[in-house]
Amino acid sequence: MIRRQSLQTSAISYLGVGLGYINVVLLFPKLFEPEQFGLTRILIAVVGVSAQFALVGLTNTIIRFFPRFKEGDEKRHHGILGWALMSGLIGTMVLALVLLVAKPWVVSEFQDKSGLFVNFYYLLFPLLLFEICTQIFASYTRALYLSVVNVLFREFFLRAATTLLILLYQFHVIDFQLFMQLFVGQFGFMAFGLAAYLKVVGRFSLHINRSFLTPTLRKELSGFRLFTFLSSISTLALTYIDIIMITSMMGLEQTAFYSVGFYMAALLNIPKQALTNISLPVVSDAWQRNDTETIQTIYTKTSINQLLLGVLIFVGLWSNQANIFQLLPEAYSGGKWVLFFAALARLADVGFGINGGIITTSKLYRFDTYSNFVLLVVTVLLNLILIPIYGIVGAAIATAISLLSFNVSKFIFLRVKFGLSPFSWKSLAAIVLGFASFGVASLLPNQSPSLIIDMVLRSLIVLAVFVPAALVLNLSEDLTKFLKDILAHIKNS
């Protein structure tokens, strides 16, 4: 089941990434002013971090406690969805009040370099509400092993809708103000779509079984939420704090330049998102049975699968970086080293498998909270030090240092406490293959002036070296079986 759903979600995600590449790398930089493009990034970044304060660890709590809620009530699950929505909406109202009170500070901090953000500040409020609902529905679908629909909405629908809005703006059907309103509105449609899907499959219920929520269970829920809250904040901080700090310190224009390189590096994270969405509920169930053998198996497989795909994508991107940035306006050329360090950071993150998810769903989840708090502090300090020195590249270096240190600490913890480790000789072999495929691709003479032909040839060389060697060495049983199934299907068709 994990293999099938992860492949489905990965396929949908990469289709969405194709649309995202068109949006972020081709359309936004060419059709919008950098400040306008930067505005879309900062709104998403601020809401991404703010939503965690409103949720207070709620999404992880749904996954962690769902096995208990579903016992004896396979239909309504003792009202876990109703309880989660009520808790999330209360948090949204509190956060909205905080954002309202904070506006004078935002004006003084951002007006000079990022005035457009101040002008569209109130769009944060509906966007926050939509994001809260979406995250709750997404966690609930994951707990139900229905992750594919969530990925379909988040990775495909949202980007397809954005493409449509960009084209409407380009052909002057809508102005920029209406574009931004509709840009926020599409997040609301996504939340509504997930709710409608849950209703169709008979899993949407606002009923809350208050008798099931005993004082003891409420205390457990609150304790877990509090401790996982900092984990969520730190995870989102790594994704968004750099954008927020760049916008504040350097302006929306630099935010746009940074976002292009960072978005391309995010390609490496897609396999991890797909595997985590599917694996986490299984790991949670395994902890309930104290089945560390299953957890070790999932840990190892997610690590090598993510590392193989991560190395392949990293090498593919860096082999083609010269061509990629020639497709962009000259002003975006500074994103080259952002791409390198951000991709390196993501490679370190994916290579360690789902270590964070394993800790979060275990009885020692508090370690994840403490380590995430340290990570948050380190990330902010590194950005404060490196952005003034190296600009947007400094933010990418800060992310790389933070993610590597963070994952090493979680690896050591799981090794010492549970005897779990994701690595083997296959991990080293995957990295060596990456160097080898990059080296061979680098031997190709530049196919100027045809950028597309050059990109295609280099990518094919990387694939021709990397994939057959990985199959011969059988570095991933899942990858081998997947390709064999495809070949068998082609042969029989």
C-alpha positions as a printed NumPy array, in Angstrom:
array([[  0.   ,   0.   ,   0.   ],
       [  2.818,   2.423,   0.905],
       [  4.576,   1.741,  -2.402],
       [  1.408,   2.147,  -4.485],
       [  0.179,   5.335,  -2.835],
       [  3.631,   6.899,  -2.662],
       [  4.097,   6.309,  -6.388],
       [  0.658,   7.798,  -7.072],
       [  1.306,  10.852,  -4.931],
       [  4.802,  11.273,  -6.396],
       [  3.384,  11.149,  -9.938],
       [  0.764,  13.782,  -9.076],
       [  3.359,  15.884,  -7.266],
       [  5.764,  15.892, -10.206],
       [  2.911,  16.807, -12.539],
       [  2.18 ,  19.685, -10.183],
       [  5.857,  20.586, -10.104],
       [  5.783,  20.849, -13.888],
       [  3.007,  23.413, -13.572],
       [  4.826,  25.049, -10.679],
       [  7.975,  25.34 , -12.769],
       [  5.97 ,  27.056, -15.501],
       [  4.49 ,  29.438, -12.929],
       [  7.478,  30.232, -10.723],
       [ 10.374,  29.952, -13.166],
       [  8.826,  31.046, -16.463],
       [  5.599,  33.043, -16.049],
       [  5.942,  35.013, -12.809],
       [  9.464,  36.35 , -13.541],
       [  8.568,  37.336, -17.13 ],
       [  5.018,  38.684, -16.68 ],
       [  5.146,  40.308, -13.235],
       [  7.355,  42.888, -11.613],
       [  9.73 ,  41.267,  -9.082],
       [  7.914,  43.064,  -6.244],
       [  4.564,  41.632,  -7.374],
       [  5.988,  38.127,  -7.598],
       [  7.639,  38.585,  -4.208],
       [  4.281,  39.594,  -2.717],
       [  2.756,  36.2  ,  -3.52 ],
       [  5.711,  34.482,  -1.821],
       [  5.645,  36.582,   1.363],
       [  1.881,  36.134,   1.858],
       [  2.266,  32.36 ,   1.655],
       [  5.313,  32.49 ,   3.946],
       [  3.644,  34.579,   6.658],
       [  0.507,  32.436,   6.632],
       [  2.594,  29.243,   6.574],
       [  4.259,  30.225,   9.849],
       [  1.196,  31.88 ,  11.394],
       [ -0.968,  28.822,  10.75 ],
       [  1.22 ,  26.762,  13.074],
       [  0.532,  29.186,  15.924],
       [ -3.185,  28.823,  15.276],
       [ -3.026,  25.022,  15.018],
       [ -0.678,  24.505,  17.992],
       [  0.457,  21.034,  16.884],
       [ -3.033,  19.96 ,  15.818],
       [ -2.082,  18.283,  12.527],
       [  0.47 ,  15.946,  14.147],
       [ -1.993,  15.257,  16.954],
       [ -4.604,  14.011,  14.481],
       [ -2.104,  11.497,  13.058],
       [ -0.731,  10.486,  16.46 ],
       [ -4.092,   9.873,  18.188],
       [ -6.246,   8.735,  15.27 ],
       [ -5.701,   5.012,  16.02 ],
       [ -7.292,   5.582,  19.438],
       [-10.158,   7.698,  18.144],
       [-11.15 ,   5.159,  15.502],
       [-11.409,   2.237,  17.947],
       [-15.081,   1.37 ,  18.352],
       [-16.264,   4.026,  15.872],
       [-15.154,   3.335,  12.301],
       [-17.611,   5.89 ,  10.879],
       [-17.217,   9.09 ,  12.894],
       [-14.024,   8.23 ,  14.782],
       [-15.484,   9.671,  17.98 ],
       [-15.647,  13.143,  16.439],
       [-11.938,  13.773,  15.899],
       [-12.62 ,  15.924,  12.807],
       [-15.209,  18.073,  14.578],
       [-12.913,  18.526,  17.558],
       [ -9.975,  19.43 ,  15.298],
       [-11.98 ,  21.992,  13.308],
       [-13.324,  23.613,  16.464],
       [ -9.819,  23.834,  17.944],
       [ -8.387,  25.156,  14.689],
       [-11.026,  27.849,  14.265],
       [-10.509,  29.078,  17.826],
       [ -6.792,  29.326,  17.105],
       [ -7.519,  31.164,  13.851],
       [ -9.567,  33.82 ,  15.642],
       [ -6.832,  34.355,  18.225],
       [ -4.138,  34.601,  15.545],
       [ -6.249,  36.974,  13.439],
       [ -6.489,  39.303,  16.43 ],
       [ -2.705,  39.14 ,  16.882],
       [ -2.134,  39.978,  13.201],
       [ -4.53 ,  42.905,  13.478],
       [ -2.742,  44.303,  16.536],
       [  0.635,  43.734,  14.854],
       [ -0.172,  45.773,  11.741],
       [  1.409,  49.045,  12.978],
       [  4.682,  47.195,  13.592],
       [  4.465,  45.564,  10.144],
       [  3.956,  48.981,   8.541],
       [  7.04 ,  50.427,  10.249],
       [  9.155,  47.335,   9.492],
       [  8.169,  46.676,   5.856],
       [  6.876,  49.985,   4.431],
       [ 10.186,  51.263,   3.011],
       [ 11.427,  48.13 ,   1.241],
       [  8.228,  46.087,   0.872],
       [  5.377,  48.571,   0.662],
       [  3.29 ,  46.29 ,  -1.551],
       [  3.063,  43.787,   1.306],
       [  1.648,  46.482,   3.567],
       [ -0.927,  47.439,   0.915],
       [ -2.215,  43.852,   0.665],
       [ -1.81 ,  43.005,   4.347],
       [ -5.498,  42.204,   4.942],
       [ -5.383,  39.327,   2.468],
       [ -3.569,  37.434,   5.218],
       [ -6.822,  36.937,   7.138],
       [ -8.869,  34.896,   4.639],
       [ -5.7  ,  33.088,   3.525],
       [ -5.018,  32.069,   7.144],
       [ -8.544,  30.673,   7.561],
       [ -8.327,  28.693,   4.32 ],
       [ -4.899,  27.288,   5.223],
       [ -6.031,  26.169,   8.695],
       [ -9.01 ,  24.266,   7.282],
       [ -6.908,  22.744,   4.501],
       [ -4.233,  21.485,   6.894],
       [ -6.826,  19.887,   9.182],
       [ -8.583,  18.146,   6.282],
       [ -5.205,  17.075,   4.878],
       [ -4.115,  15.466,   8.149],
       [ -7.472,  13.72 ,   8.463],
       [ -7.224,  12.27 ,   4.945],
       [ -3.693,  11.08 ,   5.715],
       [ -4.934,   9.336,   8.853],
       [ -7.594,   7.644,   6.696],
       [ -4.92 ,   6.513,   4.184],
       [ -6.49 ,   8.806,   1.57 ],
       [ -3.433,  10.982,   0.983],
       [ -3.704,  10.951,  -2.794],
       [ -6.661,  13.346,  -2.873],
       [ -4.854,  15.801,  -0.628],
       [ -1.807,  15.778,  -2.9  ],
       [ -4.074,  16.169,  -5.934],
       [ -5.527,  19.38 ,  -4.543],
       [ -2.322,  20.836,  -3.073],
       [  0.155,  19.912,  -5.764],
       [ -1.935,  19.91 ,  -8.944],
       [ -5.166,  21.892,  -8.585],
       [ -3.58 ,  24.833,  -6.786],
       [ -0.839,  25.235,  -9.375],
       [ -3.195,  24.747, -12.313],
       [ -5.482,  27.431, -10.87 ],
       [ -2.495,  29.763, -10.444],
       [ -1.498,  29.223, -14.08 ],
       [ -5.012,  30.19 , -15.147],
       [ -4.94 ,  33.337, -13.003],
       [ -1.557,  34.356, -14.434],
       [ -2.899,  34.009, -17.982],
       [ -6.016,  36.009, -17.107],
       [ -3.768,  38.753, -15.76 ],
       [ -1.453,  38.625, -18.782],
       [ -4.381,  39.07 , -21.197],
       [ -5.766,  41.954, -19.091],
       [ -8.95 ,  40.123, -18.134],
       [ -8.188,  40.965, -14.487],
       [ -5.997,  43.615, -12.875],
       [ -3.352,  42.914, -10.233],
       [ -5.643,  43.631,  -7.291],
       [ -8.249,  41.142,  -8.5  ],
       [ -5.468,  38.691,  -9.322],
       [ -4.311,  38.759,  -5.692],
       [ -7.857,  38.341,  -4.382],
       [ -8.431,  35.325,  -6.62 ],
       [ -4.965,  34.003,  -5.772],
       [ -6.047,  33.848,  -2.124],
       [ -9.506,  32.571,  -3.065],
       [ -8.121,  29.448,  -4.715],
       [ -6.88 ,  28.28 ,  -1.303],
       [-10.469,  28.53 ,  -0.072],
       [-11.673,  26.43 ,  -2.983],
       [ -9.059,  23.809,  -2.095],
       [-10.328,  23.612,   1.489],
       [-13.907,  23.313,   0.234],
       [-12.879,  20.595,  -2.238],
       [-11.281,  18.46 ,   0.488],
       [-14.358,  18.849,   2.688],
       [-16.614,  17.865,  -0.223],
       [-14.488,  14.788,  -0.907],
       [-14.696,  13.678,   2.726],
       [-18.459,  14.157,   2.563],
       [-18.722,  12.031,  -0.597],
       [-16.73 ,   9.145,   0.926],
       [-18.795,   9.341,   4.108],
       [-16.023,  10.555,   6.394],
       [-17.095,  14.153,   7.027],
       [-18.722,  14.615,  10.419],
       [-18.802,  17.648,  12.703],
       [-20.141,  15.556,  15.562],
       [-17.966,  15.658,  18.697],
       [-18.211,  12.751,  21.127],
       [-17.67 ,  14.702,  24.331],
       [-17.991,  11.611,  26.515],
       [-15.018,  10.077,  24.664],
       [-12.941,  13.208,  25.318],
       [-12.339,  12.392,  28.962],
       [-10.267,  14.763,  31.147],
       [ -7.366,  12.288,  30.92 ],
       [ -7.505,  12.203,  27.104],
       [ -7.867,  15.979,  26.879],
       [ -4.768,  16.354,  29.032],
       [ -2.883,  13.945,  26.788],
       [ -4.019,  15.78 ,  23.659],
       [ -3.055,  19.167,  25.089],
       [  0.345,  17.924,  26.227],
       [  1.141,  16.402,  22.853],
       [ -0.058,  19.497,  20.994],
       [  2.085,  21.767,  23.114],
       [  5.229,  19.708,  22.628],
       [  4.751,  19.186,  18.91 ],
       [  3.855,  22.843,  18.398],
       [  7.492,  23.964,  18.448],
       [  8.363,  21.121,  16.081],
       [  5.836,  22.406,  13.557],
       [  7.001,  25.979,  13.986],
       [ 10.631,  25.027,  13.401],
       [  9.812,  22.931,  10.345],
       [  7.874,  25.814,   8.811],
       [ 10.58 ,  28.252,   9.888],
       [ 13.086,  26.407,   7.712],
       [ 10.688,  26.731,   4.806],
       [  9.585,  30.32 ,   5.284],
       [ 11.671,  32.278,   7.794],
       [ 14.32 ,  33.049,   5.188],
       [ 11.709,  34.576,   2.877],
       [ 10.254,  36.665,   5.697],
       [ 13.695,  37.883,   6.776],
       [ 14.819,  38.627,   3.202],
       [ 11.626,  40.63 ,   2.611],
       [ 12.203,  42.615,   5.803],
       [ 15.949,  43.17 ,   5.341],
       [ 16.284,  43.394,   1.539],
       [ 12.81 ,  43.907,   0.018],
       [ 10.272,  42.058,  -2.13 ],
       [ 12.479,  42.183,  -5.225],
       [ 15.192,  40.055,  -3.594],
       [ 12.462,  37.76 ,  -2.265],
       [ 11.445,  37.057,  -5.857],
       [ 15.04 ,  36.293,  -6.91 ],
       [ 15.521,  33.971,  -3.933],
       [ 12.19 ,  32.198,  -4.469],
       [ 13.093,  30.979,  -7.96 ],
       [ 16.254,  29.166,  -6.84 ],
       [ 14.606,  27.886,  -3.684],
       [ 11.587,  26.585,  -5.595],
       [ 13.723,  24.55 ,  -7.954],
       [ 15.553,  23.033,  -4.967],
       [ 12.196,  22.048,  -3.494],
       [ 11.956,  19.394,  -6.229],
       [ 14.133,  17.199,  -4.018],
       [ 11.56 ,  17.297,  -1.237],
       [  8.677,  15.844,  -3.254],
       [  9.55 ,  12.166,  -2.722],
       [  9.833,  12.831,   1.019],
       [  6.452,  14.527,   1.151],
       [  4.841,  11.644,  -0.709],
       [  6.463,   8.943,   1.425],
       [  5.846,  10.795,   4.695],
       [  2.167,  11.305,   3.925],
       [  1.708,   7.57 ,   3.431],
       [  4.211,   6.184,   5.95 ],
       [  3.423,   8.246,   9.043],
       [  0.049,   6.646,   9.849],
       [  1.672,   3.204,   9.42 ],
       [  4.516,   4.181,  11.761],
       [  1.996,   5.507,  14.293],
       [  0.147,   2.17 ,  14.232],
       [  3.462,   0.308,  14.57 ],
       [  4.39 ,   2.297,  17.69 ],
       [  1.004,   1.347,  19.154],
       [  2.053,  -2.327,  18.773],
       [  5.694,  -1.602,  19.723],
       [  6.637,  -3.067,  16.332],
       [ 10.116,  -1.611,  15.877],
       [ 10.912,  -4.085,  13.1  ],
       [  8.275,  -2.523,  10.853],
       [  9.502,   0.954,  11.773],
       [ 13.109,  -0.004,  10.932],
       [ 12.001,  -1.359,   7.561],
       [ 10.088,   1.823,   6.713],
       [ 12.973,   3.983,   7.985],
       [ 15.5  ,   2.206,   5.765],
       [ 13.319,   2.138,   2.666],
       [ 12.286,   5.789,   2.897],
       [ 15.906,   6.822,   3.328],
       [ 17.337,   5.003,   0.309],
       [ 14.345,   5.784,  -1.92 ],
       [ 14.452,   9.475,  -1.027],
       [ 18.231,   9.627,  -1.312],
       [ 18.283,   8.002,  -4.756],
       [ 15.646,  10.353,  -6.123],
       [ 17.189,  13.317,  -4.32 ],
       [ 20.68 ,  12.705,  -5.722],
       [ 19.273,  12.19 ,  -9.212],
       [ 17.295,  15.449,  -9.082],
       [ 20.212,  17.378,  -7.549],
       [ 22.61 ,  16.217, -10.262],
       [ 20.029,  16.923, -12.96 ],
       [ 19.469,  20.464, -11.693],
       [ 23.114,  21.365, -11.217],
       [ 24.139,  19.871, -14.561],
       [ 21.594,  22.171, -16.222],
       [ 21.83 ,  25.273, -14.02 ],
       [ 23.54 ,  27.376, -16.685],
       [ 20.74 ,  26.663, -19.147],
       [ 17.985,  27.181, -16.556],
       [ 19.144,  30.657, -15.565],
       [ 19.609,  31.711, -19.181],
       [ 15.867,  31.187, -19.592],
       [ 15.214,  33.76 , -16.851],
       [ 15.55 ,  37.541, -16.918],
       [ 19.112,  38.669, -16.176],
       [ 18.102,  40.05 , -12.766],
       [ 17.421,  36.508, -11.52 ],
       [ 20.95 ,  35.212, -12.233],
       [ 21.918,  35.634,  -8.564],
       [ 19.691,  32.667,  -7.762],
       [ 22.285,  30.204,  -9.116],
       [ 24.055,  29.705,  -5.784],
       [ 20.758,  29.852,  -3.948],
       [ 19.799,  26.807,  -5.992],
       [ 23.052,  25.018,  -5.116],
       [ 22.958,  25.515,  -1.347],
       [ 19.19 ,  25.106,  -1.051],
       [ 19.338,  21.861,  -3.054],
       [ 22.221,  20.658,  -0.888],
       [ 20.111,  21.393,   2.184],
       [ 17.168,  19.42 ,   0.805],
       [ 19.433,  16.528,  -0.162],
       [ 20.662,  16.299,   3.428],
       [ 17.071,  16.387,   4.638],
       [ 15.694,  13.668,   2.364],
       [ 18.677,  11.354,   2.857],
       [ 17.859,  10.828,   6.521],
       [ 14.447,   9.352,   5.727],
       [ 11.394,  10.068,   7.889],
       [ 13.399,  10.421,  11.107],
       [ 11.308,  13.342,  12.341],
       [  8.037,  11.491,  11.766],
       [  9.315,   8.435,  13.626],
       [ 10.248,  10.561,  16.646],
       [  7.028,  12.59 ,  16.562],
       [  4.819,   9.5  ,  16.669],
       [  6.905,   7.782,  19.393],
       [  6.604,   8.084,  23.18 ],
       [  9.771,  10.212,  23.171],
       [  8.276,  12.878,  20.921],
       [  9.472,  15.598,  23.304],
       [ 12.989,  15.315,  21.864],
       [ 11.667,  16.468,  18.51 ],
       [ 10.177,  19.5  ,  20.219],
       [ 13.372,  20.451,  22.032],
       [ 15.567,  19.922,  18.973],
       [ 13.164,  21.903,  16.798],
       [ 13.268,  24.797,  19.216],
       [ 17.077,  24.813,  19.032],
       [ 16.843,  24.613,  15.252],
       [ 14.531,  27.632,  15.142],
       [ 16.958,  29.732,  17.168],
       [ 19.978,  28.607,  15.12 ],
       [ 18.188,  29.286,  11.811],
       [ 17.224,  32.826,  12.788],
       [ 20.721,  33.61 ,  14.098],
       [ 22.412,  32.233,  10.981],
       [ 20.122,  34.289,   8.746],
       [ 20.836,  37.422,  10.783],
       [ 24.567,  36.807,  10.374],
       [ 24.744,  35.568,   6.779],
       [ 22.107,  37.642,   4.929],
       [ 23.929,  40.982,   5.537],
       [ 27.183,  39.367,   4.325],
       [ 26.094,  37.185,   1.402],
       [ 22.561,  38.419,   0.67 ],
       [ 20.1  ,  35.822,  -0.596],
       [ 22.9  ,  33.236,  -0.928],
       [ 23.545,  33.675,   2.796],
       [ 19.958,  32.664,   3.519],
       [ 20.43 ,  29.476,   1.493],
       [ 23.694,  28.674,   3.319],
       [ 21.931,  29.187,   6.641],
       [ 19.239,  26.72 ,   5.612],
       [ 21.83 ,  24.136,   4.554],
       [ 23.75 ,  24.332,   7.835],
       [ 20.564,  24.187,   9.905],
       [ 19.014,  21.227,   8.094],
       [ 22.189,  19.143,   8.14 ],
       [ 22.782,  19.736,  11.859],
       [ 19.147,  19.06 ,  12.664],
       [ 19.017,  15.753,  10.826],
       [ 22.301,  14.534,  12.302],
       [ 20.941,  15.143,  15.806],
       [ 17.748,  13.18 ,  15.057],
       [ 19.752,  10.352,  13.498],
       [ 21.922,  10.052,  16.623],
       [ 18.862,  10.121,  18.884],
       [ 17.074,   7.306,  17.038],
       [ 20.28 ,   5.281,  16.925],
       [ 20.953,   5.614,  20.657],
       [ 17.389,   5.306,  21.989],
       [ 15.857,   2.72 ,  19.654],
       [ 18.781,   1.205,  17.749],
       [ 17.31 ,   2.481,  14.467],
       [ 19.459,   3.528,  11.517],
       [ 18.491,   4.163,   7.881],
       [ 21.936,   3.867,   6.303],
       [ 23.841,   1.062,   4.6  ],
       [ 26.432,   0.682,   1.842],
       [ 23.617,   1.536,  -0.57 ],
       [ 23.498,   5.091,   0.791],
       [ 27.162,   5.675,  -0.041],
       [ 26.7  ,   4.015,  -3.435],
       [ 23.878,   6.444,  -4.279],
       [ 26.134,   9.432,  -3.562],
       [ 29.037,   7.973,  -5.573],
       [ 26.661,   7.393,  -8.493],
       [ 25.637,  11.016,  -8.277],
       [ 29.232,  12.225,  -8.602],
       [ 29.846,   9.806, -11.465],
       [ 26.761,  10.838, -13.458],
       [ 27.551,  14.547, -12.945],
       [ 31.127,  13.993, -14.08 ],
       [ 30.057,  12.227, -17.271],
       [ 27.413,  14.875, -18.053],
       [ 30.023,  17.615, -17.57 ],
       [ 32.082,  16.144, -20.415],
       [ 29.391,  17.102, -22.931],
       [ 30.399,  20.196, -24.934],
       [ 28.018,  23.117, -24.691],
       [ 25.296,  22.764, -27.325],
       [ 24.883,  26.525, -27.696],
       [ 22.787,  28.237, -28.91 ],
       [ 20.103,  25.598, -28.344],
       [ 19.466,  25.58 , -24.603],
       [ 16.698,  22.997, -24.83 ],
       [ 18.814,  20.474, -26.756],
       [ 21.655,  20.967, -24.268],
       [ 19.311,  20.39 , -21.315],
       [ 17.784,  17.285, -22.869],
       [ 21.161,  15.737, -23.719],
       [ 22.662,  16.408, -20.279],
       [ 19.579,  15.043, -18.549],
       [ 19.636,  11.901, -20.694],
       [ 23.318,  11.344, -19.887],
       [ 22.62 ,  11.655, -16.157],
       [ 19.757,   9.177, -16.44 ],
       [ 21.757,   6.789, -18.632],
       [ 24.567,   6.599, -16.068],
       [ 22.56 ,   6.756, -12.824],
       [ 19.473,   4.588, -13.367],
       [ 21.042,   1.431, -14.895],
       [ 23.792,   1.408, -12.26 ],
       [ 21.205,   1.786,  -9.472],
       [ 19.222,  -1.129, -10.921],
       [ 22.266,  -3.374, -11.345],
       [ 23.292,  -2.726,  -7.743],
       [ 19.645,  -3.132,  -6.646],
       [ 19.925,  -0.046,  -4.454],
       [ 16.142,   0.159,  -4.072],
       [ 13.843,  -2.852,  -4.146],
       [ 10.865,  -0.542,  -4.627],
       [ 12.453,   1.218,  -7.621],
       [ 13.476,  -2.096,  -9.19 ],
       [ 10.008,  -3.568,  -8.775],
       [  8.364,  -0.389, -10.08 ],
       [ 10.452,  -0.4  , -13.283],
       [  9.948,  -4.138, -13.766],
       [  6.175,  -3.667, -13.458],
       [  6.296,  -0.913, -16.09 ],
       [  8.339,  -3.062, -18.477],
       [  5.976,  -5.999, -17.93 ],
       [  2.982,  -3.773, -18.612],
       [  4.562,  -2.46 , -21.827],
       [  5.446,  -5.997, -22.915],
       [  1.911,  -7.298, -22.338],
       [  0.128,  -4.318, -23.872]])
